[in-house]
Amino acid sequence: MFLLEDHDPASLVYSAGDLTQAAGCEFAAVRLLDQHWGRRPPQDKPSDAMLRRTMALGQAHEQRVLEELRFGPGGTPREVVEIEFPKERTRDVLAAKHEETLAALRSGADIVYQGTFFDGSFYGRADFLIRES
């Protein structure tokens, strides 16, 4: 969950993870909203060695899967389009990444890695979009 560059409360952007958190604990979601809207100070996230290790293992696994997907059944090379992580979270940048993802899908790419979706208030990324024929 984050606010876009204009910091207007109406420019709140949320993700599937935010919805999951809200479903698990509405109070935690409201506290995060209060933080984004300046009603409470930002909270430092505690350093968590287990979380860092889990993230590193997950990223390594994702890279292995990506390499496996580059070659289809029988070792046939597949077209993979990688969408770079947005350097900024502004409306224009997120909309451009969304359009880049749609262009990759329309081009007939076999795999789109880290496809980005943004509709103005919802932001999401898909690890792998795989064309099935």
DSSP file (Angstrom, degrees, kcal/mol; ACC not computed):
  #  RESIDUE AA STRUCTURE BP1 BP2  ACC     N-H-->O    O-->H-N    N-H-->O    O-->H-N    TCO  KAPPA ALPHA  PHI   PSI    X-CA   Y-CA   Z-CA
    1    1 A M              0   0    0      0, 0.0     2,-0.3     0, 0.0    13,-0.2   0.000 360.0 360.0 360.0 132.3    0.0    0.0    0.0
    2    2 A F  E     -A   13   0A   0     11,-2.1    11,-3.2     9,-0.1     2,-0.4  -0.984 360.0-113.6-157.5 162.7    1.4    3.4   -0.9
    3    3 A L  E     -A   12   0A   0     -2,-0.3     9,-0.2     9,-0.2    86,-0.1  -0.805  34.7-119.9 -98.4 143.2    0.4    6.9   -2.0
    4    4 A L    >   -     0   0    0      7,-1.4     3,-2.3    -2,-0.4    86,-0.1  -0.149  45.9 -78.9 -72.4 178.2    1.2    8.1   -5.5
    5    5 A E  T 3  S+     0   0    0      1,-0.3    -1,-0.1    84,-0.2    85,-0.1   0.695 127.2  60.3 -57.9 -24.5    3.4   11.2   -5.9
    6    6 A D  T 3  S-     0   0    0      2,-0.1    -1,-0.3     5,-0.1    84,-0.0   0.607  92.8-143.2 -81.3  -8.8    0.6   13.7   -5.2
    7    7 A H    <   +     0   0    0     -3,-2.3    -2,-0.1     1,-0.2    -1,-0.1   0.671  45.2 152.0  55.9  19.5    0.1   12.3   -1.7
    8    8 A D    >   -     0   0    0      1,-0.1     3,-3.2    -4,-0.1    -4,-0.3  -0.655  54.6-128.2 -76.1 132.3   -3.6   12.9   -2.1
    9    9 A P  G >  S+     0   0    0      0, 0.0     3,-0.9     0, 0.0    -1,-0.1   0.786 110.4  62.4 -53.2 -25.6   -5.5   10.3    0.1
   10   10 A A  G 3  S+     0   0    0      1,-0.2    -3,-0.0    -7,-0.0    -2,-0.0   0.618  91.1  68.1 -74.3 -10.7   -7.5    9.5   -3.0
   11   11 A S  G <   +     0   0    0     -3,-3.2    -7,-1.4    -7,-0.1    -1,-0.2   0.059  68.7 140.7 -97.7  26.3   -4.3    8.3   -4.7
   12   12 A L  E <   -A    3   0A   0     -3,-0.9     2,-0.4    -9,-0.2    -9,-0.2  -0.507  35.3-160.6 -69.0 132.9   -3.9    5.3   -2.5
   13   13 A V  E     -A    2   0A   0    -11,-3.2   -11,-2.1    -2,-0.2     2,-0.3  -0.959  10.0-174.9-117.6 133.2   -2.6    2.3   -4.3
   14   14 A Y  B     -b  122   0B   0    107,-2.6   109,-2.6    -2,-0.4     2,-0.2  -0.802   7.5-153.5-126.1 167.6   -3.1   -1.2   -2.9
   15   15 A S     >  -     0   0    0     -2,-0.3     4,-1.8   107,-0.2     3,-0.2  -0.755  39.3 -93.4-132.0 176.2   -2.0   -4.7   -3.9
   16   16 A A  H  > S+     0   0    0    107,-0.4     4,-2.3    -2,-0.2     5,-0.2   0.871 124.9  56.8 -60.4 -36.9   -3.1   -8.3   -3.4
   17   17 A G  H  > S+     0   0    0      1,-0.2     4,-2.5     2,-0.2    -1,-0.2   0.873 104.3  52.2 -62.3 -37.2   -0.8   -8.5   -0.4
   18   18 A D  H  > S+     0   0    0      2,-0.2     4,-2.5     1,-0.2    -1,-0.2   0.897 109.2  49.3 -65.8 -39.5   -2.6   -5.5    1.2
   19   19 A L  H  X S+     0   0    0     -4,-1.8     4,-2.2     2,-0.2    -2,-0.2   0.893 110.7  50.8 -66.0 -38.7   -6.0   -7.3    0.7
   20   20 A T  H  X S+     0   0    0     -4,-2.3     4,-1.6     2,-0.2    -2,-0.2   0.920 111.0  48.2 -63.4 -43.9   -4.6  -10.4    2.3
   21   21 A Q  H  X S+     0   0    0     -4,-2.5     4,-2.7     1,-0.2     8,-0.2   0.922 111.3  50.1 -62.4 -43.5   -3.3   -8.4    5.2
   22   22 A A  H  < S+     0   0    0     -4,-2.5    -1,-0.2     1,-0.2    -2,-0.2   0.869 108.8  52.3 -64.5 -36.0   -6.7   -6.7    5.6
   23   23 A A  H  < S+     0   0    0     -4,-2.2    -1,-0.2     1,-0.2     3,-0.2   0.843 114.4  43.5 -67.7 -31.7   -8.5  -10.0    5.5
   24   24 A G  H  < S+     0   0    0     -4,-1.6     2,-0.2     1,-0.3    -2,-0.2   0.844 136.2   2.8 -81.9 -35.5   -6.3  -11.3    8.3
   25   25 A C     X  -     0   0    0     -4,-2.7     4,-1.6    -5,-0.2    -1,-0.3  -0.725  55.3-172.1-156.9  99.3   -6.3   -8.3   10.5
   26   26 A E  H  > S+     0   0    0     -2,-0.2     4,-2.4     1,-0.2     5,-0.2   0.856  89.6  59.1 -60.9 -36.1   -8.4   -5.2    9.7
   27   27 A F  H  > S+     0   0    0      1,-0.2     4,-2.5     2,-0.2    -1,-0.2   0.910 103.9  50.3 -61.9 -43.0   -6.8   -3.2   12.5
   28   28 A A  H  > S+     0   0    0     -3,-0.2     4,-1.9     1,-0.2    -1,-0.2   0.888 110.6  50.3 -62.9 -38.9   -3.3   -3.7   11.0
   29   29 A A  H  X S+     0   0    0     -4,-1.6     4,-2.2    -8,-0.2    -2,-0.2   0.908 110.8  48.4 -65.9 -41.6   -4.6   -2.5    7.6
   30   30 A V  H  X S+     0   0    0     -4,-2.4     4,-2.6     2,-0.2    -2,-0.2   0.895 109.5  52.9 -66.1 -39.5   -6.2    0.6    9.2
   31   31 A R  H  X S+     0   0    0     -4,-2.5     4,-1.8     1,-0.2    -1,-0.2   0.893 109.2  49.5 -62.3 -39.1   -3.0    1.4   11.1
   32   32 A L  H  X S+     0   0    0     -4,-1.9     4,-2.3     2,-0.2    -2,-0.2   0.905 109.8  51.1 -66.6 -41.0   -1.0    1.2    7.9
   33   33 A L  H  X S+     0   0    0     -4,-2.2     4,-2.4     1,-0.2     6,-0.2   0.932 108.3  52.1 -59.7 -45.7   -3.6    3.5    6.2
   34   34 A D  H  <>S+     0   0    0     -4,-2.6     5,-2.8     1,-0.2     6,-0.9   0.884 109.0  51.1 -58.5 -38.5   -3.2    6.0    9.1
   35   35 A Q  H ><5S+     0   0    0     -4,-1.8     3,-1.3     4,-0.2    -1,-0.2   0.934 110.8  47.2 -64.6 -46.2    0.6    5.9    8.6
   36   36 A H  H 3<5S+     0   0    0     -4,-2.3    -2,-0.2     1,-0.3    -1,-0.2   0.845 112.1  50.2 -65.3 -33.8    0.3    6.6    4.9
   37   37 A W  T 3<5S-     0   0    0     -4,-2.4    -1,-0.3    -5,-0.2    -2,-0.2   0.358 118.3-110.9 -88.4   6.7   -2.1    9.5    5.5
   38   38 A G  T < 5S+     0   0    0     -3,-1.3    -3,-0.2     2,-0.2    -2,-0.1   0.647  84.0 122.1  79.1  14.6    0.1   11.0    8.1
   39   39 A R  S   <S+     0   0    0     -5,-2.8    -4,-0.2    -6,-0.2    -5,-0.1   0.599  81.3  20.2 -85.6 -11.6   -2.1   10.3   11.1
   40   40 A R  S    S-     0   0    0     -6,-0.9    -2,-0.2    -5,-0.2    -1,-0.2  -0.981  93.9 -94.9-150.9 152.7    0.6    8.3   12.8
   41   41 A P        -     0   0    0      0, 0.0    -5,-0.1     0, 0.0    -6,-0.1  -0.292  50.4 -91.5 -69.1 152.9    4.4    8.3   12.4
   42   42 A P        -     0   0    0      0, 0.0     2,-0.5     0, 0.0   -10,-0.0  -0.346  41.1-131.4 -61.0 142.9    6.0    5.6   10.2
   43   43 A Q        -     0   0    0     -3,-0.1     2,-0.2    -2,-0.0    -3,-0.0  -0.839  14.4-123.2-100.0 132.3    7.0    2.5   12.1
   44   44 A D        -     0   0    0     -2,-0.5     3,-0.0     1,-0.1    -1,-0.0  -0.535  26.3-126.4 -69.4 135.4   10.4    1.0   11.7
   45   45 A K        -     0   0    0     -2,-0.2    -1,-0.1     1,-0.1     3,-0.1  -0.711  28.4-114.6 -82.8 132.1   10.2   -2.5   10.5
   46   46 A P        -     0   0    0      0, 0.0     2,-0.3     0, 0.0    -1,-0.1  -0.350  31.4-103.8 -65.7 145.9   12.2   -4.8   12.7
   47   47 A S        -     0   0    0      1,-0.0     2,-0.5     4,-0.0    -3,-0.0  -0.552  41.1-171.3 -68.7 129.3   15.2   -6.5   11.3
   48   48 A D     >  -     0   0    0     -2,-0.3     4,-2.3     1,-0.1     5,-0.2  -0.891  17.3-172.0-132.5 101.5   14.3  -10.1   10.6
   49   49 A A  H  > S+     0   0    0     -2,-0.5     4,-2.4     1,-0.2     5,-0.2   0.864  89.9  53.8 -60.8 -37.8   17.0  -12.5    9.5
   50   50 A M  H  > S+     0   0    0      2,-0.2     4,-2.7     1,-0.2    -1,-0.2   0.910 108.8  48.5 -64.9 -41.9   14.5  -15.3    8.8
   51   51 A L  H  > S+     0   0    0      2,-0.2     4,-2.6     1,-0.2    -2,-0.2   0.925 111.7  49.4 -64.2 -44.6   12.5  -13.0    6.4
   52   52 A R  H  X S+     0   0    0     -4,-2.3     4,-2.2     2,-0.2    -2,-0.2   0.916 113.4  47.0 -59.9 -43.0   15.7  -11.9    4.6
   53   53 A R  H  X S+     0   0    0     -4,-2.4     4,-2.5     2,-0.2    -2,-0.2   0.911 111.8  50.2 -65.9 -43.1   16.8  -15.5    4.2
   54   54 A T  H  X S+     0   0    0     -4,-2.7     4,-2.5     1,-0.2    -2,-0.2   0.913 111.0  49.5 -61.3 -43.5   13.4  -16.5    3.0
   55   55 A M  H  X S+     0   0    0     -4,-2.6     4,-2.5     2,-0.2    -2,-0.2   0.911 110.8  49.7 -62.7 -42.7   13.3  -13.7    0.4
   56   56 A A  H  X S+     0   0    0     -4,-2.2     4,-2.2     2,-0.2    -2,-0.2   0.918 112.5  47.0 -63.2 -43.7   16.8  -14.7   -0.8
   57   57 A L  H  X S+     0   0    0     -4,-2.5     4,-2.4     1,-0.2    -1,-0.2   0.900 112.1  51.1 -64.3 -40.4   15.8  -18.3   -1.2
   58   58 A G  H  X S+     0   0    0     -4,-2.5     4,-2.4     2,-0.2    -2,-0.2   0.899 110.3  48.5 -63.8 -41.3   12.6  -17.3   -3.0
   59   59 A Q  H  X S+     0   0    0     -4,-2.5     4,-2.1     2,-0.2    -1,-0.2   0.897 111.2  50.1 -66.5 -39.8   14.5  -15.0   -5.4
   60   60 A A  H  X S+     0   0    0     -4,-2.2     4,-1.9     2,-0.2    -2,-0.2   0.912 111.6  48.8 -63.6 -42.0   17.0  -17.8   -6.2
   61   61 A H  H  X S+     0   0    0     -4,-2.4     4,-2.5     1,-0.2    -2,-0.2   0.924 109.3  52.4 -62.2 -44.9   14.1  -20.3   -6.8
   62   62 A E  H  X S+     0   0    0     -4,-2.4     4,-2.4     1,-0.2    -1,-0.2   0.892 108.5  50.7 -60.2 -40.4   12.4  -17.8   -9.1
   63   63 A Q  H  X S+     0   0    0     -4,-2.1     4,-2.2     2,-0.2    -1,-0.2   0.883 109.2  51.2 -65.6 -38.4   15.6  -17.4  -11.1
   64   64 A R  H  X S+     0   0    0     -4,-1.9     4,-2.1     2,-0.2    -2,-0.2   0.923 111.0  48.0 -63.5 -43.4   15.9  -21.1  -11.5
   65   65 A V  H  X S+     0   0    0     -4,-2.5     4,-2.3     2,-0.2    -2,-0.2   0.916 109.5  53.4 -63.5 -42.4   12.3  -21.4  -12.7
   66   66 A L  H  X S+     0   0    0     -4,-2.4     4,-1.3     1,-0.2    -1,-0.2   0.924 108.9  48.6 -58.6 -45.0   12.9  -18.6  -15.2
   67   67 A E  H  < S+     0   0    0     -4,-2.2     4,-0.4     1,-0.2     3,-0.2   0.887 111.2  50.4 -63.2 -38.7   15.9  -20.3  -16.6
   68   68 A E  H >< S+     0   0    0     -4,-2.1     3,-0.9     1,-0.2    -1,-0.2   0.864 108.8  52.6 -65.8 -35.6   13.9  -23.6  -17.0
   69   69 A L  H 3< S+     0   0    0     -4,-2.3    -1,-0.2     1,-0.2    -2,-0.2   0.735  90.2  76.0 -74.2 -21.7   11.1  -21.7  -18.7
   70   70 A R  T 3< S+     0   0    0     -4,-1.3     8,-3.1    -3,-0.2     2,-0.5   0.761  99.9  47.6 -60.5 -22.6   13.4  -20.2  -21.3
   71   71 A F  B <  S-C   77   0C   0     -3,-0.9    -1,-0.2    -4,-0.4     3,-0.1  -0.976  80.6-157.2-124.8 120.8   13.5  -23.6  -23.0
   72   72 A G    >   -     0   0    0      4,-3.5     3,-2.1    -2,-0.5     4,-0.2   0.088  49.7 -36.6 -80.0-165.4   10.2  -25.4  -23.6
   73   73 A P  G >  S+     0   0    0      0, 0.0     3,-0.8     0, 0.0    -1,-0.2  -0.297 134.0  16.7 -55.8 134.1    9.6  -29.1  -24.1
   74   74 A G  G 3  S-     0   0    0      1,-0.2    -2,-0.1    -3,-0.1     0, 0.0   0.577 129.6 -74.2  77.7   8.9   12.4  -30.7  -26.0
   75   75 A G  G <  S+     0   0    0     -3,-2.1    -1,-0.2     1,-0.3     3,-0.0   0.648  80.1 160.5  79.6  15.4   14.7  -27.8  -25.3
   76   76 A T    <   -     0   0    0     -3,-0.8    -4,-3.5    -4,-0.2    -1,-0.3  -0.571  44.5-115.6 -71.9 124.9   13.0  -25.5  -27.8
   77   77 A P  B     -C   71   0C   0      0, 0.0     2,-0.4     0, 0.0    -6,-0.2  -0.308  30.9-154.1 -60.7 142.5   13.9  -21.8  -27.0
   78   78 A R        -     0   0    0     -8,-3.1     2,-0.6    -6,-0.1    31,-0.1  -0.907  21.1-109.1-119.0 148.3   11.0  -19.7  -25.9
   79   79 A E        -     0   0    0     -2,-0.4    32,-2.4    29,-0.2    31,-0.8  -0.653  37.7-171.9 -78.0 120.3   10.6  -16.0  -26.2
   80   80 A V  E     -d  111   0D   0     -2,-0.6     2,-0.5    30,-0.2    32,-0.2  -0.963   8.9-164.9-116.1 125.1   10.9  -14.4  -22.7
   81   81 A V  E     -d  112   0D   0     30,-2.8    32,-3.0    -2,-0.5     2,-0.5  -0.947   9.3-156.0-108.0 124.5   10.1  -10.8  -22.1
   82   82 A E  E     -d  113   0D   0     -2,-0.5     2,-0.7    30,-0.2    32,-0.2  -0.882   4.2-149.9-103.4 126.2   11.3   -9.4  -18.8
   83   83 A I        -     0   0    0     30,-2.7     2,-0.1    -2,-0.5    14,-0.0  -0.848  22.7-128.6 -95.1 117.6    9.6   -6.4  -17.3
   84   84 A E        -     0   0    0     -2,-0.7     3,-0.1     1,-0.1    -1,-0.0  -0.366  29.0 -99.0 -68.0 142.4   12.0   -4.4  -15.3
   85   85 A F        -     0   0    0      1,-0.1    -1,-0.1    -2,-0.1     2,-0.1  -0.368  49.0 -99.7 -58.9 134.7   10.9   -3.4  -11.7
   86   86 A P        -     0   0    0      0, 0.0    -1,-0.1     0, 0.0     8,-0.1  -0.371  24.4-152.2 -61.6 130.1    9.7    0.2  -11.7
   87   87 A K  S    S+     0   0    0     -2,-0.1     2,-0.3     1,-0.1    -2,-0.1   0.787  83.1  27.7 -72.8 -27.0   12.4    2.5  -10.4
   88   88 A E  S    S-     0   0    0      2,-0.1     2,-0.6    -3,-0.0    -1,-0.1  -0.945  72.3-136.2-131.1 153.3    9.7    4.9   -9.2
   89   89 A R        +     0   0    0     -2,-0.3     2,-0.3     4,-0.1   -84,-0.2  -0.597  55.2 134.7-109.1  70.3    6.2    4.4   -8.1
   90   90 A T     >  -     0   0    0     -2,-0.6     4,-2.6   -86,-0.1     5,-0.3  -0.756  68.5-110.2-108.7 162.2    4.5    7.3   -9.9
   91   91 A R  H  > S+     0   0    0     -2,-0.3     4,-2.3     1,-0.2     5,-0.2   0.920 118.2  47.5 -57.0 -45.2    1.3    7.1  -11.8
   92   92 A D  H  > S+     0   0    0      2,-0.2     4,-2.2     1,-0.2    -1,-0.2   0.912 113.0  47.0 -65.8 -43.3    3.1    7.6  -15.2
   93   93 A V  H  > S+     0   0    0      2,-0.2     4,-2.2     1,-0.2    -2,-0.2   0.930 114.4  46.2 -65.9 -45.1    5.8    5.0  -14.5
   94   94 A L  H  X S+     0   0    0     -4,-2.6     4,-2.1     1,-0.2    -1,-0.2   0.899 112.9  50.1 -65.5 -39.3    3.3    2.3  -13.3
   95   95 A A  H  X S+     0   0    0     -4,-2.3     4,-2.3    -5,-0.3    -1,-0.2   0.886 110.0  51.3 -64.7 -37.9    1.0    3.0  -16.2
   96   96 A A  H  X S+     0   0    0     -4,-2.2     4,-2.4     2,-0.2    -2,-0.2   0.899 109.7  49.0 -66.4 -40.3    4.0    2.7  -18.6
   97   97 A K  H  X S+     0   0    0     -4,-2.2     4,-2.1     2,-0.2    19,-0.5   0.877 110.1  52.5 -66.3 -36.8    5.0   -0.7  -17.0
   98   98 A H  H  X S+     0   0    0     -4,-2.1     4,-2.4     2,-0.2    -2,-0.2   0.940 111.4  46.0 -61.0 -47.5    1.4   -1.9  -17.4
   99   99 A E  H  X S+     0   0    0     -4,-2.3     4,-2.6     1,-0.2    -2,-0.2   0.870 109.4  55.1 -65.2 -36.7    1.4   -0.9  -21.1
  100  100 A E  H  X S+     0   0    0     -4,-2.4     4,-2.0     2,-0.2    -1,-0.2   0.894 108.9  48.7 -61.6 -40.0    4.8   -2.6  -21.5
  101  101 A T  H  X S+     0   0    0     -4,-2.1     4,-2.3    15,-0.2    -2,-0.2   0.937 111.6  48.1 -65.0 -47.0    3.3   -5.8  -20.1
  102  102 A L  H  X S+     0   0    0     -4,-2.4     4,-2.7     1,-0.2    -2,-0.2   0.895 110.4  52.4 -61.8 -39.2    0.3   -5.6  -22.4
  103  103 A A  H  X S+     0   0    0     -4,-2.6     4,-1.9     2,-0.2    -1,-0.2   0.897 108.6  50.7 -63.3 -40.5    2.5   -5.0  -25.4
  104  104 A A  H  <>S+     0   0    0     -4,-2.0     5,-1.6     2,-0.2     4,-0.5   0.911 112.0  47.1 -63.5 -41.9    4.6   -8.1  -24.5
  105  105 A L  H ><5S+     0   0    0     -4,-2.3     3,-1.1     1,-0.2    -2,-0.2   0.917 112.7  48.6 -65.5 -42.9    1.4  -10.2  -24.3
  106  106 A R  H 3<5S+     0   0    0     -4,-2.7    -1,-0.2     1,-0.2    -2,-0.2   0.811 102.4  63.7 -67.0 -29.0    0.1   -8.8  -27.6
  107  107 A S  T 3<5S-     0   0    0     -4,-1.9    -1,-0.2    -5,-0.2    -2,-0.2   0.646 116.3-112.2 -71.2 -13.0    3.4   -9.5  -29.3
  108  108 A G  T < 5 +     0   0    0     -3,-1.1    -3,-0.2    -4,-0.5   -29,-0.2   0.623  51.3 174.1  92.4  14.0    3.0  -13.2  -28.7
  109  109 A A      < -     0   0    0     -5,-1.6    -1,-0.2     1,-0.1     3,-0.1  -0.232  30.9-140.8 -54.2 141.8    5.8  -13.6  -26.2
  110  110 A D  S    S+     0   0    0    -31,-0.8    21,-3.1     1,-0.2     2,-0.4   0.890  84.8  20.1 -72.0 -39.8    5.8  -17.1  -24.8
  111  111 A I  E     -dE  80 130D   0    -32,-2.4   -30,-2.8    19,-0.2     2,-0.5  -0.996  60.5-164.1-134.1 134.0    6.7  -15.9  -21.2
  112  112 A V  E >   -dE  81 129D   0     17,-2.4    17,-2.3    -2,-0.4     2,-0.5  -0.983  17.0-155.1-116.4 119.8    6.4  -12.6  -19.6
  113  113 A Y  E 3  S-dE  82 128D   0    -32,-3.0   -30,-2.7    -2,-0.5    15,-0.2  -0.834  72.9  -1.4-100.0 126.1    8.4  -12.3  -16.4
  114  114 A Q  E 3  S-     0   0D   0     13,-1.9    -1,-0.2    12,-0.8    13,-0.2   0.877  81.9-167.3  64.4  42.0    7.4   -9.8  -13.7
  115  115 A G  E <   - E   0 126D   0     11,-1.1    11,-2.5    -3,-0.5     2,-0.4  -0.330  10.3-140.2 -56.9 140.1    4.4   -8.5  -15.7
  116  116 A T  E     - E   0 125D   0    -19,-0.5     2,-0.4     9,-0.2   -15,-0.2  -0.894  16.8-169.8-113.3 134.2    3.1   -5.4  -14.1
  117  117 A F  E     + E   0 124D   0      7,-3.2     7,-2.6    -2,-0.4     2,-0.3  -0.982  12.2 163.5-125.4 134.2   -0.6   -4.4  -13.8
  118  118 A F  E     + E   0 123D   0     -2,-0.4     5,-0.2     5,-0.2    -2,-0.0  -0.955  16.8 174.0-152.4 126.5   -1.9   -1.0  -12.7
  119  119 A D        -     0   0    0      3,-1.7     4,-0.1    -2,-0.3    -1,-0.1   0.221  69.1 -86.3-117.4  14.2   -5.4    0.4  -13.0
  120  120 A G  S    S+     0   0    0      2,-0.4     3,-0.1   -29,-0.1   -25,-0.0  -0.008 124.0  30.5 105.6 -28.6   -4.8    3.7  -11.0
  121  121 A S  S    S+     0   0    0      1,-0.3  -107,-2.6  -108,-0.1     2,-0.4   0.490 111.5  61.0-135.3 -14.7   -5.6    2.2   -7.6
  122  122 A F  B     -b   14   0B   0   -109,-0.2    -3,-1.7     2,-0.0     2,-0.4  -0.972  59.1-173.8-119.9 133.0   -4.5   -1.5   -7.8
  123  123 A Y  E     +E  118   0D   0   -109,-2.6  -107,-0.4    -2,-0.4     2,-0.3  -0.985  12.8 158.7-126.2 132.3   -0.9   -2.5   -8.4
  124  124 A G  E     -E  117   0D   0     -7,-2.6    -7,-3.2    -2,-0.4     2,-0.4  -0.992  24.8-152.0-150.5 157.9    0.3   -6.0   -9.0
  125  125 A R  E     -E  116   0D   0     -2,-0.3     2,-0.5    -9,-0.2    -9,-0.2  -0.997  10.7-148.9-131.8 137.5    3.1   -8.0  -10.5
  126  126 A A  E     -E  115   0D   0    -11,-2.5   -11,-1.1    -2,-0.4   -12,-0.8  -0.918   8.4-148.1-106.2 125.9    2.9  -11.5  -11.8
  127  127 A D  E    S+     0   0D   0     -2,-0.5   -13,-1.9     1,-0.2     2,-0.4   0.956  84.0   6.7 -55.5 -51.3    6.1  -13.6  -11.5
  128  128 A F  E     -E  113   0D   0    -15,-0.2     2,-0.5   -14,-0.1    -1,-0.2  -0.993  54.8-169.4-140.1 130.0    5.3  -15.5  -14.7
  129  129 A L  E     -E  112   0D   0    -17,-2.3   -17,-2.4    -2,-0.4     2,-0.5  -0.985  22.6-166.3-112.2 117.0    2.7  -15.1  -17.4
  130  130 A I  E     -E  111   0D   0     -2,-0.5     2,-0.4   -19,-0.2   -19,-0.2  -0.915  16.1-134.8-115.3 121.3    2.9  -18.2  -19.6
  131  131 A R        -     0   0    0    -21,-3.1     2,-0.5    -2,-0.5    -2,-0.0  -0.589  19.8-159.7 -73.6 125.4    1.3  -18.5  -23.0
  132  132 A E              0   0    0     -2,-0.4    -1,-0.0     1,-0.1    -2,-0.0  -0.909 360.0 360.0-105.9 132.2   -0.5  -21.8  -23.4
  133  133 A S              0   0    0     -2,-0.5    -1,-0.1     0, 0.0    -2,-0.0   0.427 360.0 360.0-115.1 360.0   -1.3  -22.9  -27.0
